[in-house]
Amino acid sequence: MYCDWDGKVPILACSSCGEEGCWPMVVRISVTEKVVSWADFEQPHRAEWEYRDLTFRFDLTEYEASLVKAARSM
């Protein structure tokens, strides 16, 4: 299923069917020279659920290393 969330990406999918468009949690991911930020969280089917204060910031080097480690374990 293709869904457009205005540049946001799904980080969670429906726990029942696994389809990312069914019940997603989406977030805007931005990358600078040193930091990866996850912000602007949204559950598209529940606009009243607000996550305005929720932001995660990761060191870019550690973030990339974690992605490589996760890919190797698949």
Contact map, one row per residue, 1 for C-alpha under 8 A:
11100000000000000011100000000000000000000000000000000000000000000000000000
11110000000000000000100000000000000000000000000000000000000000000000000000
11111000000000000000100000000000000000000000000000000000000000000000000000
01111111000000000000000000000000000000000000000000000000000000000000000000
00111111100000000000000001000000000000000000000000000000000000000000000000
00011111000000000000000000000000000000000000000000000000000000000000000000
00011111100000000000000000010000000000000000000000000000000000000000000000
00011111110000000000000001111000000000000000000000000000000000000000000000
00001011111000000000000001111000000000000000000000000000000000000000000000
00000001111110000001000111100000000000000000000000000000000000000000000000
00000000111110000000000111100000000000000000000000000000000000000000000000
00000000011111000001000111000000000000000000000000000000000000000000000000
00000000011111100111111110000000000000000000000000000000000000000000000000
00000000000111111111111100000000000000000000000000000000000000000000000000
00000000000011111100001000000000000000000000000000000000000000000000000000
00000000000001111100000000000000000000000000000000000000000000000000000000
00000000000001111110010000000000000000000000000000000000000000000000000000
00000000000011111111010000000000000000000000000000000000000000000000000000
10000000000011001111111000000000000000000000000000000000000000000000000000
10000000010111000111111100000000000000000000000000000000000000000000000000
11100000000011000011111100000000000000000000000000000000000000000000000000
00000000000011001111111100000000000000000000000000000000000000000000000000
00000000000011100011111110000000000000000011100000000000000000000000000000
00000000011111000001111111000000000000000011000000000000000000000000000000
00000000011110000000001111100000000000001111000000000000000000000000000000
00001001111100000000000111110000000000001111000000000000000000000000000000
00000001111000000000000011111000000001111100000000000000000000000000000000
00000011100000000000000001111100000001111000000000000000000000000000000000
00000001100000000000000000111110000111100000000000000000000000000000000000
00000000000000000000000000011111000111000000000000000000000000000000000000
00000000000000000000000000001111111110000000000000000000000100000000000000
00000000000000000000000000000111111100000000000000000000000100000000000000
00000000000000000000000000000011111000000000000000000000000100000000000000
00000000000000000000000000000011111100000000000000000000001110000000000000
00000000000000000000000000000011111110000000000000000000111100000000000000
00000000000000000000000000001111011111000000000000000000111100100000000000
00000000000000000000000000001110001111100000000000000011110000000000000000
00000000000000000000000000111100000111111000000000000011100000000000000000
00000000000000000000000000111000000011111000000000000111000000000000000000
00000000000000000000000000110000000001111100000000110110000000000000000000
00000000000000000000000011110000000001111110000000110100000000000000000000
00000000000000000000000011100000000000011111001011100000000000000000000000
00000000000000000000001111000000000000001111111010000000000000000000000000
00000000000000000000001111000000000000000111111000000000000000000000000000
00000000000000000000001000000000000000000011111000000000000000000000000000
00000000000000000000000000000000000000000011111110000000000000000000000000
00000000000000000000000000000000000000000111111111000000000000000000000000
00000000000000000000000000000000000000000000011111000000000000000000000000
00000000000000000000000000000000000000000110011111100000000000000000000000
00000000000000000000000000000000000000000100001111110000000000000000000000
00000000000000000000000000000000000000011100000011111100000000000000000000
00000000000000000000000000000000000000011000000001111100000000000000000000
00000000000000000000000000000000000000000000000000111110000000000000000000
00000000000000000000000000000000000000111000000000111111000000000000000000
00000000000000000000000000000000000011110000000000001111100000000000000000
00000000000000000000000000000000000011100000000000000111110000000000000000
00000000000000000000000000000000001111000000000000000011111000000000000000
00000000000000000000000000000000001110000000000000000001111101100000000000
00000000000000000000000000000000011100000000000000000000111111100000000000
00000000000000000000000000000011111100000000000000000000011111110000000000
00000000000000000000000000000000010000000000000000000000001111111000000000
00000000000000000000000000000000000000000000000000000000011111111100000000
00000000000000000000000000000000000100000000000000000000011111111110000000
00000000000000000000000000000000000000000000000000000000000111111111000000
00000000000000000000000000000000000000000000000000000000000011111111100000
00000000000000000000000000000000000000000000000000000000000001111111110000
00000000000000000000000000000000000000000000000000000000000000111111111000
00000000000000000000000000000000000000000000000000000000000000011111111100
00000000000000000000000000000000000000000000000000000000000000001111111110
00000000000000000000000000000000000000000000000000000000000000000111111111
00000000000000000000000000000000000000000000000000000000000000000011111111
00000000000000000000000000000000000000000000000000000000000000000001111111
00000000000000000000000000000000000000000000000000000000000000000000111111
00000000000000000000000000000000000000000000000000000000000000000000011111
